[in-house]
Amino acid sequence: MSGIVVGEPTAVGERCAGGTGREGEPGRAGEPGRAGEPGPQVAFGPLGKGENVSVAETDTPGIFEGHCHSGRAAGRGYGGAALAQTLAAAHRSVADDGRVVHSLHAYFLRPLSPERPVRYIPETVRDGRSYSVRQITAEQDGKEALTMSVSFKVPQRGGSWRGPGMPDVPGPEGLASGWAYRPADHPLRTSVEYREVPRPAAASVTGEVTRQAWMRTVGALPDDPGLRACVLAYMSDAPLAPTALVPYGEPRPKGVVLASLDHAMWFHRPAAPDEWLLYECRSRMAGDGRTLAYGEFWSRDGELVASVTQEALLHFRHSA
C-alpha cells in the first residue's frame, strides 16, 4: 500500500542526506551534497504535503475520501484533482511490493462540486505476478462522477529504450508565467509553476494547434513514486484540452463550453515533477462538439517520461 496520505509528509524543514536545492531555495531530498555534511532544509510545497492530490481513509475499510478544488469555474471541481485523488485511492489498494502505475484510463461522468466530499471506491480486477489492475469509482452525493482503470507493474530491469527526440525549445529561465489569468490564490497557481514557451501568433484556427510550457511544483516532493505519479496526473489536466482555444487567446471568448470527457496517461519513466518538465500539448482536431488533444512530458535531459490523451466537450454558444 502506497503512503499517499493527506497531510504527509508533515515535517517541512527536515534535513536530507544532502542537497543544494533550486537557486535561492532550500534543498530538496535526494540531491547530492558534500560528503559528511548535513544537507540544507527540505521545503515541501503544497503538493509535496499531499494537498489536493491525496485521499483519507473513511470509516468503511477500503473506501477513501477527498475534496476537489475548483477549476476555472468556481462551482466545478478541477478535473486534475479528481484524477490525482482517484489514482491515489488506487495506490492505497495495491500491495507495497514496488509496483508502480504505468497507465490509467478515466471517464468523467458528472461535474464535481468543490463544496462537498468525494468518495473513492477501488475494486480489485486482477493481481498477477507482475501486473495489478484496479477499477475505481468516484462518487459524490451517491452518484458516480468518474470511473478509472489503473494498471500497475513491477519495474523491469535492463532492456533498451527507444523514443523520439525532445522538442527544441527555450528553457524556462526568463519565461513569463502562464497562470496570469488565474487568481493569485488559486490552488493551481500556488502549487504549480507554469511558464509558456512563446509561439507565433495564430493566423488560423484550422489544423493542428500546439503549445509548449515548462511546469514544476512549487516546493519539493518527497521521494515517493506513487505521490509523484499523482502529482503528474494533477498537472496534466489544466493545459491539455484548452489548447484547442489557444488561437482565441486569453481570456476565453464568451460562450465557450469546454469540459473533459475522458483522460488517459502512460507513465514511461519515473518523473520528478518538482524539477522542470516540458509539457507539449497538441490539439489535433475539433468537431461534432468535441476536441481531441495529445500531451507529452519531457525531462530537461531529453527523456520522454509520460504521454497523455484527452477528449473534451467543446461548444461555442452563439448569441441570438
C-alpha positions in Angstrom: 0.0 0.0 0.0 1.4 3.4 -1.0 1.9 6.0 1.6 -0.2 8.7 -0.1 -2.0 10.2 2.8 -3.5 13.7 3.4 -1.0 15.9 5.1 2.1 13.8 4.7 4.9 14.5 5.0 4.1 16.9 7.8 7.7 17.7 8.8 8.5 20.6 6.5 12.1 21.6 7.2 13.5 18.1 7.8 17.1 17.7 6.7 18.0 15.3 4.0 21.2 13.4 3.5 22.4 16.1 1.1 21.2 18.7 -1.2 21.7 22.1 -2.8 18.1 22.8 -3.9 17.0 25.3 -6.5 18.8 28.6 -6.8 17.9 30.7 -3.8 15.7 28.0 -2.3 16.1 25.3 0.4 17.4 21.9 -0.7 15.4 19.0 -1.9 15.5 15.4 -0.8 17.8 13.2 -2.8 20.1 15.9 -4.2 23.8 15.4 -3.7 25.7 17.4 -1.1 29.2 17.4 0.4 30.2 14.1 2.0 29.8 14.1 5.7 27.8 17.3 5.8 24.1 17.6 6.6 22.0 18.8 3.7 20.0 22.0 3.8 16.4 22.1 4.8 13.8 20.5 2.6 10.9 22.8 1.8 7.9 20.7 0.7 5.3 22.6 -1.2 1.5 22.1 -1.1 1.6 19.1 -3.4 4.6 17.7 -1.5 2.4 17.7 1.6 -0.3 15.8 -0.3 -2.7 18.8 -0.6 -5.3 18.3 -3.3 -3.8 15.0 -4.5 -4.3 12.7 -1.5 -7.2 10.8 0.0 -8.1 10.0 3.5 -9.5 6.7 5.0 -13.1 6.6 5.9 -15.0 4.6 8.5 -15.5 2.0 5.8 -12.4 -0.1 5.2 -11.1 0.2 1.6 -13.1 3.4 0.8 -11.4 6.8 0.7 -12.4 10.4 0.7 -11.1 13.7 -0.7 -12.1 17.2 -1.9 -11.6 18.6 -5.4 -10.9 22.3 -5.5 -12.4 24.4 -8.3 -11.0 24.8 -11.8 -11.8 27.8 -13.9 -15.5 27.8 -13.0 -15.9 28.4 -9.2 -18.7 25.9 -8.9 -17.0 22.9 -10.6 -14.2 20.8 -9.3 -10.8 20.7 -11.1 -10.5 17.5 -13.2 -6.8 17.2 -12.4 -7.5 17.0 -8.7 -10.1 14.2 -9.3 -7.6 12.3 -11.4 -4.9 12.6 -8.8 -7.1 11.5 -5.9 -8.6 8.6 -7.8 -5.1 7.4 -8.7 -4.1 7.9 -5.0 -7.0 5.7 -4.0 -5.9 3.0 -6.4 -2.3 3.2 -5.0 -3.7 2.7 -1.5 -5.3 -0.6 -2.6 -2.2 -2.2 -4.1 0.4 -4.2 -2.1 3.5 -2.3 -1.2 5.9 -4.6 -3.2 7.4 -2.0 -5.5 4.6 -1.9 -8.2 4.2 1.4 -9.9 1.5 2.8 -12.1 2.2 2.5 -15.8 -1.2 3.6 -17.3 -4.6 5.0 -16.4 -7.9 5.5 -18.3 -10.6 7.7 -16.9 -14.1 8.8 -17.9 -15.6 12.0 -16.4 -19.3 11.2 -15.9 -20.6 14.2 -13.9 -19.1 17.5 -12.7 -17.9 17.5 -9.1 -18.7 20.2 -6.6 -15.7 21.6 -4.7 -18.1 22.2 -1.7 -18.7 18.5 -0.9 -16.5 15.4 -0.4 -15.9 12.8 -3.0 -15.8 9.1 -2.1 -13.3 6.8 -3.9 -14.1 3.1 -4.1 -11.4 0.8 -5.5 -12.1 -2.7 -6.8 -9.5 -5.3 -7.4 -9.7 -6.6 -11.0 -6.6 -8.7 -11.0 -3.3 -9.2 -9.1 -0.7 -11.1 -11.1 3.0 -11.8 -10.6 4.0 -8.6 -12.4 0.8 -6.6 -13.0 -2.2 -5.4 -11.0 -5.3 -3.8 -12.2 -7.8 -1.7 -10.2 -11.1 -0.2 -11.2 -12.0 2.9 -9.1 -15.3 4.8 -8.9 -15.5 8.3 -7.6 -18.9 9.2 -6.2 -20.5 12.4 -4.9 -23.9 12.6 -3.3 -24.4 9.0 -4.1 -23.9 9.4 -7.8 -21.0 8.2 -10.0 -18.9 11.1 -11.2 -15.7 9.4 -12.5 -14.5 5.9 -13.3 -10.9 5.0 -13.8 -9.0 1.8 -14.7 -5.4 1.8 -13.4 -2.7 -0.8 -14.2 0.4 -1.2 -12.0 3.6 -3.2 -12.8 6.8 -4.4 -11.2 9.6 -2.3 -12.8 11.7 -4.3 -15.2 15.4 -4.2 -15.0 17.7 -3.8 -18.0 16.4 -3.6 -21.6 16.8 -0.8 -24.1 14.9 2.4 -24.6 13.8 3.8 -27.9 11.8 7.0 -28.5 11.5 10.3 -30.2 13.7 13.4 -29.7 12.7 16.2 -27.4 11.3 19.3 -29.0 13.8 22.1 -29.4 12.5 24.9 -27.3 14.0 27.6 -25.0 14.4 26.7 -21.3 12.1 28.0 -18.6 14.5 30.7 -17.4 13.1 34.1 -18.1 9.8 33.0 -19.5 6.6 34.6 -18.2 4.1 32.8 -16.0 1.2 31.3 -17.9 -1.1 31.5 -14.9 -1.6 35.3 -15.1 -5.3 34.8 -15.9 -5.9 32.8 -12.7 -6.5 34.4 -9.3 -3.3 34.7 -7.3 -4.7 32.4 -4.6 -5.9 29.7 -6.9 -4.6 26.3 -5.8 -3.0 25.6 -9.3 -1.2 28.9 -9.2 0.1 28.4 -5.6 1.2 24.8 -6.1 2.5 24.6 -9.7 4.8 26.9 -11.7 3.8 27.2 -15.4 5.8 29.1 -18.0 4.7 29.1 -21.6 7.1 29.0 -24.5 6.5 31.9 -26.8 4.8 30.9 -30.0 3.9 32.7 -33.3 0.6 34.5 -33.5 -2.0 32.1 -34.8 -3.2 33.1 -38.2 -5.9 30.4 -38.5 -8.0 28.2 -36.2 -7.7 25.3 -38.7 -5.3 22.5 -38.5 -3.2 21.3 -35.5 -2.7 23.7 -32.6 0.4 23.3 -30.4 1.6 24.9 -27.3 4.6 24.1 -25.0 5.2 25.0 -21.4 7.6 24.3 -18.6 6.0 23.0 -15.4 7.2 22.1 -11.9 5.7 22.0 -8.4 6.1 24.9 -6.0 8.4 23.4 -3.4 9.9 19.9 -3.3 8.3 16.5 -3.4 9.3 13.5 -1.2 10.9 10.5 -2.9 7.6 8.7 -3.2 6.9 7.3 -6.8 3.2 7.0 -6.0 2.8 10.6 -4.9 4.9 11.8 -7.9 2.6 10.0 -10.3 -0.4 11.5 -8.7 1.1 15.0 -8.9 1.9 14.4 -12.6 -1.7 13.5 -13.2 -2.8 16.6 -11.3 -0.6 18.8 -13.5 -1.6 17.1 -16.8 -5.2 18.2 -17.0 -5.0 22.0 -16.8 -3.4 22.9 -20.2 -4.3 20.0 -22.3 -7.9 20.3 -23.7 -7.8 24.2 -23.5 -5.0 24.0 -26.2 -7.9 24.0 -28.7 -8.7 27.5 -27.6 -5.2 28.9 -27.9 -5.9 30.7 -31.2 -8.6 32.7 -29.4 -6.3 34.0 -26.7 -7.0 34.8 -23.0 -9.5 35.4 -21.6 -11.5 32.8 -23.4 -14.2 34.1 -25.7 -17.6 34.3 -24.2 -20.0 31.4 -24.9 -17.3 28.7 -24.9 -18.1 25.5 -23.1 -15.2 23.1 -22.6 -15.4 20.1 -20.3 -13.2 16.9 -20.1 -14.9 13.7 -21.3 -12.0 11.3 -20.7 -8.3 11.2 -19.9 -5.6 8.6 -20.4 -2.0 8.6 -19.3 1.0 6.3 -19.8 3.9 6.6 -17.4 7.1 5.6 -19.3 9.8 6.5 -16.8 10.0 7.8 -13.2 9.4 11.5 -13.3 10.4 14.3 -10.9 7.6 16.9 -11.2 9.5 19.2 -8.7 12.0 19.7 -11.5 11.2 21.5 -14.7 9.3 19.3 -17.2 8.4 20.4 -20.7 4.7 19.7 -21.4 3.9 19.8 -25.2 0.2 19.8 -25.9 -1.3 19.3 -29.4 -4.9 19.8 -30.2 -5.3 17.6 -33.3 -9.0 18.0 -34.2 -12.2 19.7 -33.2 -15.7 18.8 -34.5 -19.0 17.2 -33.6 -18.9 19.2 -30.3 -15.6 17.5 -29.3 -11.9 18.2 -29.3 -9.0 15.7 -29.0 -5.6 16.6 -27.6 -2.3 14.8 -27.1 0.3 15.7 -24.5 3.9 14.7 -23.8 6.0 15.3 -20.7 9.8 15.6 -21.2 12.6 15.9 -18.6 15.2 18.6 -19.2 17.7 15.9 -20.2 15.5 14.9 -23.1 13.7 11.8 -21.8 10.0 11.3 -22.6 8.5 10.5 -19.2 4.8 10.4 -19.8 2.2 10.6 -22.6 -1.4 11.9 -22.3 -4.5 12.0 -24.4 -7.8 13.7 -23.6 -11.1 14.2 -25.3 -13.3 17.1 -24.2 -16.7 18.5 -25.0 -16.3 21.8 -27.0 -19.3 24.0 -27.7 -19.5 27.6 -29.0 -22.7 29.2 -27.9 -23.8 31.9 -30.3 -25.9 34.8 -29.1 -29.1 35.4 -30.9 
